[in-house]
Amino acid sequence: MIVLLNSCSILNQAGEYERFIGSSFSLQNVEATELAGIDITDMADNQSLNAGDIMTLTGRLFSGSMPLKMNVYIEVNNINDKVAAISGMDWKLIMGETEYASGSLDNRIEVQPYSKKVFKVKTQVDLLDVMNSESLPQIIKVARNINDEEEVKKLDIKLKIKPYYKSSSGLKKLPTYITLRP
């Protein structure tokens, strides 16, 4: 009985997975949350920085590292009459032709029939790697305006995802990545 129930569960997961990868995806938003340890979620302009923030950013600039934490929001549109779901996914954050971050999301993502769902992937990039020889004001401008569609287009941000589900023989992954652009 246990083997039969386990087999049904695996077949159900495989169906949910097939419906998930058959869904449509879009990159909804890229939200910068922190630059070099400074919360920038509510930063309106450069004048929002206090003297301590400027000293921190200048120090990070001279140290050769300017970490930017971001949330990347992905929308899944399930066009099926049954639940679409995955057990997790591998992902890569790419700007231009260079991969800047990658990781795995091990959470189940479930989308009800004929519904949309937005989920979040947290990532971090080093803005100095992205912007090589830019000045501190330009780096702050990009971080502050990463939610701006035009700024995101200039950076040529892409998120590649490879969904998977768990089976009795291990993880079953999509053979290629799905590329999402804003």
N, C-alpha and C positions, 0 to 999 in steps of 0.2 A: 504494500500500500504506500509506504514512504517513497519507494523508487518511482511509482506511478505519479504521485503528487509532485515529486521533484522534476520528473520529465515534463509534466504539464506546465510547471512554473518556467522551465527553461524555454519551452516552445512559446509560451506567452511573452517572455522577455525578448525572444528573437523577433516576434511579430511587432512588439512595441518599438524595437530598434529599427526594423525595416520602415515602419511608418515615420519614425523620427527622422531618419536620413532622407526620406522622401518628402519631408516638409520643406517649406521655404524659409530661408534665414536672411536676416539683415543685421548689420552693425548699426545699432541705434544711437549710441553716444559713447564718447570717450571723455571721462571726467578726471581731471587732475585733482588730487586730494592733498598731496604733500610734496614740497620741494626742499630737499636737504634738511628734512626734519621740521620744516615750518609748514603749518596748516595753511593752505591757500584756497580752501573751498569757498571762502567768502571774500577773497581779495578782489577789490574793485579796480585798483590801479597801483602803480609803483608807490604812491603816497601812503598806501595802506601798510607798508613795511615800516617797522620802527628801527631805531639805530641798532639794536641787538640783532634783528633779522638781517639787516644789511651786512653787519660784521660776520654773521654766520655764513651767509651766501658768498661773501667775498673770500672768506677762509676756505670754503668748499671749492670755489673756483680755482684758487691757488693750489689746493691739494690735488686737483686733477679729477675730482669726482663731484657730480651734481645729481644725486638720485632723485627721480621723480616717480612718486607712487600714483597709479592711476586705476580707475575702475573702468572696465570695458563692458558695455551692455549689449547683449545679443538678443534679438527677438526671433522666436520660432513660431511659425504659423502652421498648425496642424490642420490639413485640409481633409482628413480622414474621419470616418464615423466611429473610430475607436481610439483609445488612448495611444499616444506616441511617447516613448520614453527611452532614456539611455541610463546606464549605470555611472557614466562619467565620460571624460574625453581628454585627449592630449590637445595642447594648443601651442601656437607660436605667434608672437607679435613681431611683425615685419614692417619696417619703414624703408621705402625705396626698395632696394634689393637686399638689404641687410637684416638679418634676424637679430633682434635685441633682447628678447625674452622668450622663455618657453616654460611649460609646466604641465601639470595635470590637474584636473578637477575631478574629484572622486565622489561627488554628490550625485544622487539620482535627480534627473530633470524629467519631469512628467508634464505633458501638455494634454489637456482634455480634448475630446473630439470637437472639431470645428472651432478651435480656440487659438488664441495667441498667448505666449508667455515670454516675459523678458527675464533673463538671468544675467548675473554679474560674474565677470572674471577679474580678479585682482592681479595686477602686475606692477613691475617696477623696471624702469629703464634709467640709464645714466645719460642725462641730457648732453653732457660734454661729448660723449661718444656720438650722439646724434648730430650735434651742431658744431663739432670740431673747433673752429676758431672764432665762434661768435662771442660777443661781449656780454657781460652780465645783464645789462638792460634788455638785450634781445632774448636771452635765455628766459628771463622773467616774463617777458611779453608772450613767448610761445607757451610757457607753462600756464600762465594766467588765462590765455585764450584758447587752450586746447579744446574747449567745448565749441569753439567757433568753427563752423563747417569749412570756411575758407582756409583757416590755419591747418586743420586736419588734412585737407586736400593737398596743401603745400608739403606736408610731411609724408604724404603717400602712405598712410597707415593702412595695414591689412591685418586681419586676424585669421589665422588658419586653424580649423578645428578638425579633429579626428575622433568622432564619437565611438563609444564601445559599450558592450554589455557583457555581463559575466555568465559563463556557462559551466557545465560540469568539467569541461576540458580546459578551462582558463578564460582569458579575455578574448572576445571577438571584436576586432577593430575594422573600421572602414579601411580599405587598402590605400586610399589617397586622402589628402586633406581637402576640406571644403574651404574655399577662400571667401571671406566676408570683407566688404569695403563699406565705408560710411556712405 
